[in-house]
């Protein structure tokens, strides 16, 4: 999922956004190892919606 895509996984409470991690790995191409960058979803960054029941708990 592209980094800019948002998914409402906390309906009425907040939003989550998938964050991407890029890793460099070695790919065997005809016996020669070549570095290749791959991107993968690494974690979700969730934010409580201001005024939601959980906002005070999260923000303390």
C-alpha positions as a Markdown table, in Angstrom:
| # | Residue | x | y | z |
|---|---|---|---|---|
| 1 | Unk | 0.0 | 0.0 | 0.0 |
| 2 | Unk | 1.5 | 3.4 | -0.9 |
| 3 | Unk | 2.6 | 5.5 | 2.1 |
| 4 | Unk | 0.0 | 8.2 | 1.3 |
| 5 | Unk | -3.0 | 5.8 | 1.5 |
| 6 | Unk | -5.0 | 6.1 | 4.7 |
| 7 | Unk | -7.3 | 3.5 | 6.1 |
| 8 | Unk | -10.0 | 4.2 | 8.7 |
| 9 | Unk | -9.3 | 1.2 | 11.0 |
| 10 | Unk | -10.6 | 3.1 | 14.1 |
| 11 | Unk | -14.0 | 4.3 | 12.9 |
| 12 | Unk | -15.0 | 7.3 | 15.0 |
| 13 | Unk | -11.8 | 7.2 | 17.0 |
| 14 | Unk | -9.0 | 8.0 | 14.7 |
| 15 | Unk | -7.1 | 6.9 | 11.6 |
| 16 | Unk | -4.2 | 4.7 | 10.8 |
| 17 | Unk | -1.6 | 5.1 | 8.0 |
| 18 | Unk | 0.7 | 2.4 | 6.7 |
| 19 | Unk | 4.4 | 3.3 | 6.8 |
| 20 | Unk | 6.9 | 1.8 | 4.4 |
| 21 | Unk | 10.4 | 0.5 | 5.0 |
| 22 | Unk | 12.9 | 0.2 | 2.2 |
| 23 | Unk | 15.5 | -2.6 | 2.5 |
| 24 | Unk | 18.5 | -3.3 | 0.2 |
| 25 | Unk | 18.9 | -7.0 | -0.6 |
| 26 | Unk | 21.2 | -8.9 | -2.9 |
| 27 | Unk | 19.7 | -10.6 | -5.9 |
| 28 | Unk | 21.5 | -13.4 | -7.8 |
| 29 | Unk | 21.5 | -12.4 | -11.5 |
| 30 | Unk | 23.4 | -15.1 | -13.5 |
| 31 | Unk | 25.8 | -15.7 | -10.7 |
| 32 | Unk | 26.4 | -12.1 | -9.9 |
| 33 | Unk | 25.0 | -10.5 | -6.7 |
| 34 | Unk | 23.4 | -7.2 | -7.4 |
| 35 | Unk | 21.8 | -4.9 | -4.8 |
| 36 | Unk | 18.1 | -4.3 | -5.2 |
| 37 | Unk | 15.8 | -2.1 | -3.1 |
| 38 | Unk | 12.5 | -3.5 | -1.9 |
| 39 | Unk | 9.7 | -1.7 | -0.1 |
| 40 | Unk | 7.4 | -3.4 | 2.4 |
| 41 | Unk | 4.8 | -2.3 | 4.8 |
| 42 | Unk | 6.5 | -2.0 | 8.2 |
| 43 | Unk | 4.0 | -0.6 | 10.6 |
| 44 | Unk | 0.9 | 1.4 | 11.1 |
| 45 | Unk | 0.9 | 4.9 | 12.5 |
| 46 | Unk | -2.4 | 5.5 | 14.3 |
| 47 | Unk | -3.6 | 8.9 | 15.5 |
| 48 | Unk | -6.6 | 9.5 | 17.8 |
| 49 | Unk | -9.2 | 11.8 | 16.5 |
| 50 | Unk | -9.5 | 15.1 | 18.5 |
| 51 | Unk | -12.7 | 14.9 | 20.5 |
| 52 | Unk | -13.1 | 11.1 | 20.3 |
| 53 | Unk | -13.6 | 9.1 | 23.5 |
| 54 | Unk | -10.0 | 7.8 | 23.3 |
| 55 | Unk | -8.2 | 11.1 | 22.6 |
| 56 | Unk | -7.8 | 12.0 | 26.3 |
| 57 | Unk | -6.5 | 8.5 | 27.1 |
| 58 | Unk | -3.9 | 8.6 | 24.2 |
| 59 | Unk | -2.8 | 12.2 | 24.7 |
| 60 | Unk | -3.0 | 12.0 | 28.5 |
